[in-house]
Amino acid sequence: MLLWDLTDPAHPTRTAALVDRSRYQEQARTRRRTTTAATATFIGHRGTVRAVAFSPDGRWLVSGGDDRTALLWDVTDPAHPRPTTTFTHPGAVRAVALSPDGRLLATGGADATAALWTL
């Protein structure tokens, strides 16, 4: 999954990539991997990333994936995103959303469940 800076909509810039940790490590072992097209690579999930959302203030990014987790990232320094919290969902995460005040996280899964988390 790729993140784009749309400050100038006529010239979007790729700023980050969210990648599967196991695939990234395997590719790094078999060949040199370059990330010059992105300012940051988010490495944290152990499966495909299926959903992302930013907090209203832009400080946080949440990602959800096939590894049954939602990760909360501190993106105040976009070049160095930091995973801060892992939320374990009953099934693969297919949807994530943050409340307008940034205090609640909702995750939705392929297993037909939804969970609400207090941040």
C-alpha positions, 0 to 999 in steps of 0.5 A, a space after each residue: 500500500 502506498 501513501 501520497 502527499 497531495 499538497 500539490 494535487 497536480 504533482 502528487 508525491 509518493 511519501 511512504 509504503 506499507 509493506 508485509 514484514 515477512 515479504 520485505 525481509 525475504 526480498 531483502 535477503 534475495 536482492 537489494 531493495 531500494 525505497 528511493 521513491 518513498 520517504 518512509 517504509 512502514 514495516 510492521 504487519 505480518 501479512 497484506 495491509 488491507 486498510 489505512 486511515 489518518 487521525 483528523 489531526 494528521 498525527 496518527 495513522 492506523 493500518 489493518 491487515 491480514 495478520 489480524 492486527 491494527 497498528 497505530 503509527 505516530 507519523 509526526 515525523 513522516 520520514 520516521 513513522 513509529 508503531 506505538 500500539 498493536 490491536 488484535 482483531 478476531 479476524 483479518 482486518 479489512 476496515 479501520 476508522 478513527 473518530 473525529 476526536 481521535 479517541 476511538 478506533 473502529 476495526 472491521 474484519 473479514 470474519 463479520 465482526 467489528 471492534 471498538 478500541 479506546 485510544 
